[in-house]
Amino acid sequence: MLGALADVNNLKKYNVSKNSVIIKNLNLDLMVNSQNKITFYDAVLFGEIYGGRTLQGNAEKNSIEVYHFNSLDHLNKNIKTHASLNLYGGYSNDGEANGNKIVFRLKKPLKISDNFYGKNYYNLYGGFATEGANFNVFDIQNDLTYEKVPQNYSDKFTVYAARTLSGKANNNTLSIKDSVISLPLYAFITSETTLDGIDYIADESNNNEVNFENIKSSKNLSLMINAKNVSNNKINYNLIQSLTEASSLGKGSKIILKATQNANNNLIKLKDCSSAAVESSCIIKADKESAFNKIIINNTAFSTASDKRQGYVGLIAGVSANSHDNIMELVNLNIDEYKNQDAIFLAPSGTSDISNFKSYNNTLYLGGELNFFKDVNIDLLSGSVFHEVNKKGKIITQILPHQEDFSKNNRLIIDTQDVKSEVVNNFENFTFILPNKIKNPILTIEKLINLPANGSMEILTKNKPTKGKYILIQSDVGIYDGDNGLLNQQELENLLEKMKNNKNKFNYNKIEKLAKSTLKNVNFSFEVSDDAKIIYINIL
């Protein structure tokens, strides 16, 4: 089905533009002309719909609008249907696809049938091209599927705003709102494509927007932007549930921005979201530079649907050989039960090459109310971590030893209390914003914390705290300096005095949660326990 087709085989360019396909009531029911009762039937649905397609030239400002599409219906439970359905707003075999649009306003959700192949594929492309795809729009409102559908092991719903083999993939929009999605959803602005053993990738993917709001996904929900350069993109998740079931446990729910060169000035915001995927990731990664990125996660819960209660949470704002000025802001973080080790990693920066990397001026903020399952701690709270995905697709995130030569001027801001972590390292500067009523130790360490003498420690408050003696930091194994040396009481007291006197200015308005706050200095002194495992703060 096509709005327009330019089918040519000469050397000229033929553009297709401003064509539309509007589907208001299309029924693709499986009908069998038989007077006898059907006992068994197996069928395949294959369909392609183009707003506009050209073999040579550009596809511009074409559209597909879908209001009612009864894609898979059957006469009785013995009929099995396998579906492969592809929609293209604008399609160019040799050229660009710009300004095209796909709009879904389904009055009734799509029907999904189980089948012997175990597969149903829906592939939707705003723009599909070879030389660039820009200003394309993909817009879904209302439920895509019914909440309960048959459990095929290899179903998937794939959405591309801009699929292109080269050129630019800029200023595209991907929006899904008020929707139930019961198939695994893989959403892309653009991504790497392999054809005949050759990898193709867009030169840049900049200034794109993703808006997901009020979505319930009963399986994994993943988003990716992948190009040589990925910058100035905005991603907003609001009221998102990703409730992974057993049939897709190994796939995870992820937000990945990946660049083979630079990934800078990207913004990811998650609010009132939850993920029960075995792997939950929010990561911005580049081979060369990852800078001035910001990830803000507010009132979000992470858990795992695994029967063994094992999984992975990785939140990293900038992974590259040169990671700087990235911010990871976590407010009202909720973590359910994870029984495995190496499960929860929180960092503003990271690297995939420990032999040659720099990490500086990155910030991690923890604020609001922290709600963790009993005996579940953060595994690593770090200014910089090691992170890579191996050839088999396995995520590897590991502790980097504290290295002052490679990790400079990273800051940890704790605007809450009762933070528990196995390891805290690769921070030079620490800011503690004390609550009005201190009921628990501010920071508890199970294994290791590094406090470098050339760093700073600032104590602030939003309100006037109650005078008294409180536990600021406690460590089960003691406290280490920047050279990984274990400190005794006198050494720790001297180090804390240095850090207190060292001044390191920071603009707290860069943290969204603190932008409207008035922060005040606290009159205090430090005190160290005899075994040098507890740092007290005396509020005077």
N, C-alpha and C positions, 0 to 999 in steps of 0.2 A: 504494500500500500504506500503510495507516494503522493505528496503534494505537488512535486515537480521533479523531473529527471532530465538532466542534460547528458545524453549518452552519445559521446563523440569519440573518434579515434584519429583526429588530425592533430596538428601542432598548436591549434588555437585554444584560448581559454574561454570557457563558457560559465558564467556565474549563474547561480540560482539564488533568488532573493525574494523575500516577502511572500512566501508561500505558507499555507496552513493546512493542517489536517486536524479536524475537530471530530472527536468520537463521543457522541452523546448517548448512543444506545446500540452497542455492538455485542451480539451474542455469538459465542463460539461453542455452543453446547455440543456435546458428543451425541449424535443421533444415529440410530441404526434402523434400517428399513427391514424389519422382521416381524412376522406375526407370532413367532414363538418366543417364549420367555428366554431372555439372554442368560446364559450361564457363565460366560467368560469373554472378555474382550480386552485387548491391549492396544493403545493408541498413542500417537505422537503428535503434539501440537508444535508446529514451527512457524514463526511469523516474524516479519520485519516491516517496520513502519518508519517512513522518512518524511519529515516536514519538507525538506528539499535536498536533492542529491545531485552532485555533478562529478563526472569522472576527471575533468580537467577544468580548474577554476576555483572560485571561492563560493562558499555557501554562507549567505548572510541574511539575518533577520527572518529566518524561517521558524515555524512553530508547530508544536503538537499540543493539543488540549484534549484531555481525557476526562470524561464525566461519568460514563458507565461502560464497563468493559467486563462482561461475564466470560472470563477466560477459560475456566475449567469447571464444567459441570458434568455430572454423570448420571446414568439411569439407575444404577444400583451399586452396591459395595463391591461387586466382582469386576467392575470396569476400572482399569488402571490407565492413567494418562500421564505421559511424560511431556513436559513443556519446555520449550526454548523460545523466548520472546525477546526481541530486540527493538528498541525505539531510538531513533536518531533525530534530534531537532534539526540540525544541519550537518550534512555529510559531504566531504570532499576527498576524493581519491588522490588528488594532486593539487593542493592549494591550502587555503585557510578556511576556518569555520568561525565566523564572528557574529555576535549579537543574536544568536539563536536561542530558542526557549522551549522547554517542556514544562507543561503545567498539568498537575493531577488534582482534580477535585471530585474524587470518587463518591457517588451517592451510596454505593454499596461496596464493601471491600472485595478484593480479588479472592477467588476461590482456589484452593490448593488441593491437589489430589495426590494420594500416595501412589507409588508405581514401582515396578520391578527394577527399574534402573536406579532408584533411590535419588533421583535428581529432578529438580525444577530450576531453571535458570531464567532470571529476568535481568536483562542488561539495558540500561537507559543512559543515553549520551546526549547532553545538551549540544555540544559541538564535537565533531569527529573529523580529524584532518591530519595532514602530513606536515604542514609548514607553519602552523600556529592556530590557536583557538582562544579568542578573547571576548569579553563582554557577553558570555553566554549565561543563561539563567536556568536553573532547575528548581522548581517550586512545587512542593507537595503539601497539601492540606487534607485532613481527614484520614481515616484508617486505610492502610494499604492492604492489610489482610485481616481475616478474622483472628480473634485472640487464640483460639485453639485450632490447630491445623494438624494434618498427618505428619508423622515424624520421619521424613526422608533424611538419610544420613548426609547427603551432599547437596541440599538445597542452598541457593544463595540469591540475594537481590543485590546487584551491582549498579552503582550510580556514578557516572562521570559528569562533572560540569564541563570539562574540556580535555578530551583525549587528543594528543598530537604527538607526532614523531619528532618534531623539531620546532624551532621558533619560540614564540612566546605563548604563555598561558596565563594572561593577566586579566584582572578586573572581572572575574567570573563570580557568580553567586550560586550557592547551594543552600536551599532552605527546606526544612521539613518541620511541620507543625501539627499538633493535635492528632497524633497518629499511633496506631497499634501496628507493629511489624513483627510477624511471627517467623520470618525467615532470617537467617544470618544476613546482616546488612553490611556491605562494604562500600563506603562512600569515598570518592576521590575528587579533588579538584583536577589534578592531573598526576600521572605516574609513569614510571619507566615501562616500556613495551618491548618485548622480545619477538622478533620476526625472523624466521629462517636462521636462528642462532645468532642474530645480531641484536644488540641492545640499543634502543632509541630512547632519547629523553629530551624534554623541553629545555631550552636555554635558560629560561627563567619562569617563575610562577609567583607573581607579585600582586599585591593589592586585591586579593580575593577575599570574599566573605563567606563564612559558613554560619548558619543560624539553625540550630536544632532546639525545638521547644515543645515540651509536653509530649514526649515520646515514650512508649512502653515497648521495649524490645525483649521478647522472650528468649532470644538467643543473643549471640555476640553482635556488637555494634562498633564498627571500626571506621576511622577516618584517616586519610593520608593525603599529603601534598608532597610530591617528589619531583624535583627538577635540579638543574645545575645550580641555580640560585633561587632561594626561597625567602622573600622579604616582604614586610609590611602587610602580612595577612592577619585577618581577624576571625577568630573562631569563638562562637558563643554557644554553650550548652546550658539549657535551663529546664529543670524538671524532667530529667532523663533517667529512665530505669533500663538497665541492661541486665536481664535475668537469665544468664546462660544456663541451658539445660544440658544433660549428659551427652546428647548427640553432637554437640559442638564445643565440648569442654576445652579441647586443645587449641582452639583458635583465638580465644581471648577477645577483650574489648580494648581498643587502643586509639589514641590520637597521636599520630606520628607526622612530624614535619621533617623532611629529609632532603639535604642538598649535597651534591657532590663537590660544591665549592663553598658558598657562603649562605648562612641562614641568619638574618638580622632583622631586628625590629618587628618581630611577630608577637601577637597577643592571643593568648588562649584563656578563656574564662569559663569555669564550670560552677554552676550554682544549683543547689538542691538536686543533686544527682546521686545515683547509686549504681554500683557495678558488682555483680556476683560472678564475674568471669574468672577462670583460673589464672589468667594473666591480664592485669589492668595496668596500662601504661599511658603516660602523657609525656612525650619526649620531643625536644627539638634538637636535631642532629645535623652537623655539617662536617665535611672532611677538613676544610681549611679554617673557617672562622664562624663562630656562633656568638653573637653579641647583641646587647640591648633587647633581648627577648624577655617577655614577662608571662608567667603562668599564674593565674589567680584561681584558687579552688576554695569555694565557700560552701559550708554545710553539705559536704559530700561524704558518702559512706562506701567503704570497700569491704567486700567479703568474697568468699569462694564457694561455689556450688559443689566442689569436690567432696565426695564422701569421706575422704581422708583429712579434710579440712586443710589442704595444702594448696598454696598458690603463690602469686607474685604481685607486688605493687611497686612500680617504678615511676617516680615523678622527678624529672630532670629538665631544667629550663634551657640548658645549652651544652651540647656535647660536641667537641671539636678539638683540633690541635691548638686553637687560640680562642678560649672561651672567656669572655669578659663582660661585665656590666649587665649580667642577667639577673632576674629576680624571680624567685619562687615564693609565692604568698599562699599560706595555708591557714584557713580560718574554720573553726568548728569541724575539725577532722574526726571522722568516725571510722574505727577499724574493728572488724569482727574477728572471730577466731581464726588464727593461722597457726597450725601445729608445727610446720616445718621451719627450719632455720633459713636465713638469707631470704626473707620474704618481703620486707618493707624497706625500701631505699628512697630517701628524700634528699635532694641536692639541687642547688642552683646551677651547677656546672659539672662537666665530666669529660673524659677523653677515651678514645679507642686505641691510642698509641702511647704507652707509658714511657717510651724512649725519647719522645719529643713533644712536649705540650706545655701550655701556659694557662693558668687559671687565675684571674684577678678581678677585683671589684665586683664580685658576685654576692648576692644577698639572699638569705633564706629567712623568712618570717613565719613564726608560729603564733597564732592568736586565737582568741575565743575560747570555747569549751572543747576540750579533748575528751572523747569517749572511746576508750579502748576495751576490748574484751579482757577479762581477768588473765593476768600473767602474759599478755601479749605486749611486746615492746617494739619500738622502731629498731630495726636492725642496724641501720646506718643513717646518721644525721651528719652530713658532710658538706664542706664547701666545694669538694670535687671528688668524683668517683670514677672508677673504670667501668665502661659500658660498651658492649658490642653485641651484635647478632651474628652468630657463626653461620657457616655455609648451610647447615641443616635447619636454619631458622630459629635455633635456640637462643633465648636471651641470656646474656651473661653480664651480671652486675656485681662488682667486687669492691672491696675496700682498697683505697690507695693509701699507703703509709703517709703520715703527715710529712710534707716536704716544703720547707720554707722557700726553697729556690724556685719552685714551680707554682706554688699556691700562695698568692700575695693579696692582702687587703680584702679577703672575703669576710663577710659579716654574718653572724647569727643573731637574730632578734627574737627573743622569747617574750611574748606578751600574754602569758598565761601561767599556769602552775601545774605541777605534777607531770612534767614531761619525762618519759622514760625511754632511754635508748641504750642499745648495746655499746655503740661507739659514737663519739663525737670528735671529728678531726677536720683538718684543713680549713679552719677558720683562724684569722688573726684577731678579729674584732668581735666583741660580744656586747650586746645590749640587752639588759633585763628591764622590762617595764613591769614594775611590781603591781599586783592587784591591791585593792583597798584592804581586803582581808586575806592574809596568807594562811592557808590551812594545811598545805603540804609542801614538801621540798619543791623548789622551782624546777630543778633538773637532777635526775637520777641516772647514773651511768653504771651499767653492768660490767663492762670490760675496760674501756679505754677512753680517756679524754685528753687532748693536747691543749695546753695553754701556753702560747709563745710569749716570751718576754718582750719582744718588739711590738706586740699587739696592744689592744686597749680593752678596757672593761668599763662600760658606762651603766649606771643605775638610774633609771628614770621612773616617773609615775604620772598617771593621768589625774589621780586624786591624791589626797593626803593619806599615806599609809599609816597604820597603827605602829607606834613606837614599840621596839622590842628586838629580840634576837630570833632569827629565823634561819633555816637551812636554805642556802642558795644553790649549792652544788654538793652532791654526795656521790662517791664512787666506791664500788665494792673492792676495787683493786688498787686504789690510789690515783693520784693525778700526775700526768706526765708533762714535761716542758716541750718546747718546739723541736728539740733534738731527740725526742722519745726517751728522755731520761726520767726515771721515777723520782719524785720530789719528796724530801722529808719536810717536817713542819716548818723549820726555819727557812728553808729554800722556797717553800710555797708562799710563806708570808712575804718574803722579799719580792717574789715574782708578782704577787697580787698588788703590792704597793707600786711597782713599776707600771703595771697595766692600768692601775687607777690614775696615775699621773700622766700617762701617755694620752695625748689628745688626737682623735681622728674624727674629723667632721663628717657628718653624714646628713643628707637631706631626707628626713623621715617622710616628707610629703610624697616621695616616690612610692611609698607603700600605701595602697588604696585605703586600707583599714585605718591608717594613721593620718590621712590627709587632712581630716577635720579635727584632729585631736590637739590639745595643748599639752605638751610634755614638759614636765618640770624635773629639775635635778633633785636628788635625794641626799640629805645629810646623813652619811653612814660611815661605818668602819668595817673592815674585814676581821674575821677571827678564824683560826684553823684548829681543828681537833689535834690531839696528841699524835694520833696515827696518820695524820695528814690525808685522811680520806673524806673529810667533810669541811666545806667552806661555809662559814656562817656569815650573815650580814647583820650588823647591829644598826638599826634605824634609830637615829638620835633625835 
